[in-house]
Amino acid sequence: MSKTNFNNSFLINRRRESFAALSFALLLSTWLFIPFGGSGDMDYHLTSIWCALGEKQDLCNDIQTLPEDPNARFSNHVTAEVPFMFQICDSRNIDFWPYCEFEIDHPETQRLRMAPPEHMSLYYRIMNVFASEDIQLSVSKIRVVNIIISAMMLFFLLTLTHGKVKLGAISGITFSMVPNGVLHFSGVTTRSWAILGVMTSWAFLYSFFETPKTDSRLRRFQLFAYFFAVFLAFATRLDALMMVAITSVFVLILNQTSTSTITYRQILIASPFIAALGIASQFIPIIKQYANFVIPESFGTAQYILFQIIHIPEFVADWWGYQIGQTGSGPGIIGIIGLILYAISIAFALQKSSVRQSLMFIFFSLIVFLLLAKTSSVGKTMVPLSGFYTLGLAAPWLGICISISRNKQQFMSTIGNRRTAIALLSFSHATYFYSLLEFYTQRGQRVGWFESISLNDVWWWSIGISPNIVFILGSTLFPVFLALMWRPITLDPIDG
């Protein structure tokens, strides 16, 4: 369906898109059964939510600020007294690090770390509305809100984008959501909104430029969706907002160059202006803070740069849990499937590539690598932070590439490829979901050995639903969701 034939019927013929969004919400709801303390740094995020508006009786008491350690990798000098949330084991949440003796009895309150008040994000303040002494109920409410927002953003993508932009946006989300995406979309931390904003904002802006001005109503909805996606990033993390700004700049450049061919002469002329902007950024403090690289003092410059060049590809692969090199002992089947499918989609998109598309792909790749290198600079170590901090870029990296591709036949343009991709991703999701449920039911002991396929054991949530039922529901809903999400997208070759 061409963009000229796309009109306001998207508000009427939305049944299939609604079913897709509903199935996404139901899928994410199965992840509510993952313990709320099962993610890293959950003590930091939950305490920040409970203390977002300052001290409050029975919710947040005695906020203390100690002198900050200049050698610490991360800010960890502000703590508060909050209702008991979870047992701490070796300075970690016991659900995330279950290698201590589990204690049945616990105090009514505990002291946990939190974000400094001057760095308190808007997300924490908004979610503070749901904070109460009933931690389990409060966290469930926050998770439900995030699930609704995730489903709503998917509905917007399916109804407000069209042509290759829709194909690119849905492909980007499809091939980057397992394993980390589904986990964070239904989570409690700022990563939920941050990743969602980065993954979707570019598509709404691109569609806004692609939609004829005569479709003013559709363009208003697209602009609203874009600014809402920007808000999700703005309300959570500055690095996510920076990623949204970067992808938006790419879309603006692509829009300005859509009717003309980029020549090498134009590139040479533009280079000095780009260099001038880089120099000017050094005089803007907040941009300078995020744009500059500070090589850790304990490492040599050449050593640091060489280490980044060699190992950063491993951390791109960490988006799919590939777990090689510095991040693990070897690749697992989940990472292999995710990385291969993503690479195949990129390969299809780059066929018959123009100078414009090639330059876009090269520059975007360079930015992804630089951002990962920046995380190692922030962490004051040679090793970059976990890949999920930049996971949001996986969707626009692939999506923009597909959107400007001259190849009419993309990887997901045939029914056979769609069925293969859905089957492989469903297997990956089921494997990952099982491994998490096994980890929490076995409390981290003797996992991965498949001593018993059944998940019936020490169930962390004292309810009547068996973890086996949860696993079956989650594993069944995932392929149903993917099939419904791809159903509204045409199989015909798309020109633009």
N, C-alpha and C positions, 0 to 999 in steps of 0.2 A: 504494500500500500504506500503510494507516494505521499509526500508531505502536502502536496496541493489538494489531495482528496481527503486529507484528514481534517475533520471539522468538529464542531461541538457535540457530535454524536457520542463522544467518549463519556459524556455524562449520562447517556441513556443506555448504551450497550456496554454495560460494565459487569455483567453477571459472572463471566469467566474470571475476570480480574478479581472480583470480590471473593470468589471461591479460592483463588490462589492465595490471597492475603489471609483469609480465614484459616486455610490449611497451614500457612506459615505460623500463625499465632498458636494453633493447636500443637504444631511440632515443637515450638519453643516452650510451650507449657510443660512438655514432658521433662524439660531441663530444670523445672522448678524442684525436682526431686534430688538434684545435686545439692549437697550441703552448702549453705551460704558462706561457710568459712573455708570452702574448698579451693579458693583462689589465692594466689600470692598477694600479700599486702592488704588483705581484707580488713585486718584490724585498723590499718591506717585510714582506709576509705570509710568504713562504718563509723569510726569515732569522729571523723571529719563531718559526716552527715549529722550525727547526733549533736555535735558542738558547733554547727555552722552559724548559729545565731548567738553564740556565746553561752555562758553558764546559765543553766536552767535546772531548777530543783528536780531531782530524781532522774534527769536525763543526762546532764553534763555538769560536773562539779570540779572545782579546783584545777582550772587550766594552769599549767606550769610551763614556763619557758626557760630553758637552761642555755648557757653559752653554747653556741654552735661550734662543733668540731670542724675546723677548716680542712682536715684530712678525710672527713667522712665522705663516702661516695654520694649519699643522698641526705637531704634534710631530715633529721630525726631527733630534734631537740625540743619539740613541743608535745606534751602529754596531757591527758585529762582523765578524770574519774568518771566512768560510765557504767550503766548496768552490765552485769556479766553477759558476755557474748559467746565466748568459746575459750576452752583451755589453751594455754600457750605452751608449746613444746619447742625447746631450743630457740626461743624468740620468734617462733612461727605459730600460725593457727594449727591446732592439732588435726583438723580435718585435712589440711594441706600437707602437714608433716606429722603423720600419726605414729611416731616412733617413741612415744612415752607411754607409761602406764596410764590408762584412761581413768580419770577420777570421777566418781559418781557425785560426790558432794563438792560444792564449790561456793565461794563467797557471793554475796548479792551484787557486789560491784568489783571492778578491776580497773587498773590504770593502763591505758593504751596510748600509743602515739597517734598524732593527728597532724593535719596540715597547719602550718602557721597561719594565724588569722589574716595576715596581709596577703596570703596566697590562696585564700579560701575561694574555690570556684563557685560560679553561680549554680552549677549542678547540685553541689552539696546543700546550698541554701534552699533550692526548690524541693529536694527530697527530704529535707528536714521536716516538711509538713507531715510526713508519714512516721516520723520517729516517735517511739513510745517505749514504755518499760517492757512490753511484749516484743522481744527482738524478732522472734520467728514470724509473727504476724506483720510487723513493720517491714521486714525484708521481703516478704511475699508480696506486699502491696507495691513496693518499689519495683520488684521484678515484673509484676503484671503491667505496670505503667510502661516499662521499657519494652515489653513484648508488644503492647498495643502500638507504641510509636514505631517499632520495627515493622509491624504488619502494615501500618499506615504508609510508611515510606515506600514499601514494596508496591502497594496499591497505586501510589503516585507515579512510580516508575512505569508501571504497566499501562496506566491510562494517560499520562501526560507526555510520554516520549513516543517516538515513532521511527520507522525505517531502520537505518543502520545504527542510529543512536540507541534505540530500544534494544536491538540485538546486541550491541556492545555493552550496554549497561547490565542487561540480564546475564550475559556471558561472564562479565567481570565478577558479578556477585556469585554466580553458580560455581565458578572455579576457584573462588577464594574463601568460601564459607566453611569448608571442612579442613581442619578440625576446629580452628580457633574462632571462626565467625559465629557459629551457632552458640558456642559457649559464652561469648561476650554479649551477643545481642540480648540474651535473657539474664544477663548478670546485673550486679549492683554497682559496679565501679564506674568511673567516668569513661572507661574504654567503650562502653556500650554506645553512648551518643557520639563519641569522638570518631570511632570507626565508621559508624553509620553516616555521619556527616561527610566524611572524606569520600566514602564509596559512592554516594549518590549526588552530591551537589553539582559536579561537572555535567552530568547528564541533563539536569533540568536547565542549566544555563545554555548548553549546546542546543537543546530542543527549542528554547526561547528564540535563539537566533535563526534556527532553521524553519520555524513556523511562520507562514505568511502573515504580514501585519493585518490582513483582513480578518484573521481569526483572533481578534483582540481578547475575547473571553478566555480562550485557551492560553494565550500568552500571559494573561494575568495570573492564571492558576500556576503556570510553569514558573513565573517569577516568584510567586508566593512559596512554592515548594523549594525553590533554590534558596531563598532567604531563610526558610525554616531549617534547611540542612546546614546552612552557614551558622545559624543560631545554635544548633546541636554541638558544633565544634567550638564555637565561641564560649558556650556555657561550661565547657569541660576542660579543655587543655589548649595551651597556646601552641604547642607543636601541631595539634590537629588543625587549628585555625590557619597556621602557616601552610600546611599541606593543602587545605581548601583554597587558599590564596594562590598557591602554585598551580593547581589544576585549573583554577579559573583563568589565570593568565594564559595558560596553554590554550584554553578554549577561545579566549579573546583573540589571540594571535591567529589561530586556525580560522576563525571567522573572518578576520581582516584579510587573510591570504587565500580565501576560498575561491575567489574569482580571478586570481592571477597566479602565474607560475613563479616560484621562487628561483632566482638565479644565484650563482656563486658571487656575482658582482654585488648583488644586494646584501648577501651575507657579509662580505668584506666591508661594505659601507656601514652595516648595522653594528659590527663588532666594536668600534670605538665608543658608540653610544651605550652599549651593554657594559663595557668596561667603566665608563663614566658613572653609570648607575651603581656599579659595585663599589666604586670609590666613595660615592655620596652616601651609601648605606653605612659607612663607618662613622658618620656623624649623627646617626639616629640610634640612640642607646639600645632600645629594645630589639631593633633589627641587628645591630652589632652583636648583641648578646647571643642571638641564635645563629647568626651567619658565620661568626668567627670560630676557628678551631684552636683549642688550647691543647697542645700535646702534653700528656702527663710528664711531669718532671723526671720520673724514674726511667723513662724510655728515650732513646735517641730518635731524632727526627726521621732519619732514613729507615730505622727499624720499625717505627710506628707506621709510616706510610706503606712500607712493603707488607707489613702484617695486614693492614686494611685491604690492600689490593688482593691479597691471596685469600683472605678469609671472609670478606663481605659477601661473596656469592653464597656461602653457607647460611648466612643469616637471612638472605632473601629466601632460600629454600626452607628456612624455619617458619615461614608463613604457613607451610603445609605440614609442619612437624617432621621435616625430613631427618633431623637429628644426626648430622654428620660433623666431623671435625671437632671444633671447639664446643659444639652444642650437644654432642651425644656420642654414643659408641658405634652408631651405624644407622643407615636408613631403614625405616619401617615401611610396611606396605602402604600405610596411609599417606606418608610423604611421597613415596614413589608414584602412586596414582595421581595425587594432586599436582605434583610438579610436571609430570608427563602430559596430563590433559591441558594444563595451562600453557606449556610450551608448544603443544600441537596447535592450540587456538592462536597463539602468537604467530606461528609459522604460516597458518592459513591467511591471517590478516596481512602479513608482510609480502605475500606473493604479488607480483606486478607492482611493487611499491614505487612511488614517485619520490623525487628529491624531498618534497615537503613531508611526506610520511616518514621517510628514512631519518630526516633530521629530528622530527618530533620524537621518534622512538629512541634515538641516540641521546638526545638531551634529557628525556624523561628517565631513561636508564641511569644517566649520570647523576641526576637529582636523587634518585632512590639510593644510589650508592653513597652519595655525600651525606644524606640524612642518616643512614646507618653508621657512617663513620662519625657523625656528630654525636650519636648516642654513646659511643665509646669515649669521646672527649668529655661529655657531661658526666659519665660514670667514673672518670679518672682512671681508666683501665685500657688495656690493649684490646679487650674483647667487647664488641658492641652489645647493647642490651638486646633482650629477646625480640624476635622478629615481629611479635604482635603489636609493638609500638608503632610500626610503619605498615601494618597489615592493610589499613585503609587504602593505601596507594595501589594495591594489587588490582582492584576493580577499575580505576581510571586508566592505569597503565595499559591493560588489555582493551578496555572499553573504547578509549580514544583511538587506539590503533585500528580497531574494527570500524569505527565510525568514519574514518577518512580513508579506508582501504579501497583500492580500485578493483579488488577481486570480488566478483559478485557472489561467489560460492564460498561461504565461511564454514568453519568446522561444524557449527550447529545448524547449518542450513539444510541438512538432510535428516530424514527420519531415522535412518540407521545409525548415524553418528549420535543423535540425541538419545536413542535407546541405549547405546553402548555407554555414553557418558553418564546417564542417569543410573545405570546398573552399577558401574564402577564406583561412582560417588556414594551411592546407597550402601554398598559394601563397606566403603571407608567410614561412613558415618556410623554404621552399625558396629563396626570394630572398635571405633573410638568410644562410642557411647557405652559399649560393654566394658571396655577397659576402665572407664571412669567408675561405673557402677560397681564393678568388681573391686576396685581400689577402696571405695568407701564402705562396701559391705564387709570386706575382709580387713578393713583398717590398715591397708598397706602391706599386709603380711602374705607371703606366698602368692603374689599376683603374677599373672602372665604364664602360669604353668598349666592352666586349664585342668586342675585336679578335679573340678566339678563344673560342668557347664552351667548348672543351676546357680543363680545368684542369691538363693535363700541362705542368709547367714545373719550376722549382726547388722541389722538395718538401722541406720542412723535416725530415721524419722519414725517415731512410734505411731504408725498408722496401719490400717489393715491391708493396704495395697501392697502386693508382693513386688519386689524389685524386678522379678521376671516379667510381670505384667507391664511395668514401666518400660522395660527394654523392648518388649514386643510392640508396644504402642509407638515408641519413638522410632524404631526401625521400620515400621510400616508407614508411618506418616511422612517420613523423609522422601521416599520415591513418589508418593502421592502428591506431595507438595511440588517437587520438581516437575512432574508431569503436568500439573495444573498451571504452574508458572510459565512453562514453555508453550502451552496450548494456544494462547492468544497471539503468538509470534509466528508470522508467516514462514512457510517453507520455500516460497518462491525466491528466486534470485533478486537481491535488492540493489538498486542503482544508487540510492542515496537517501 
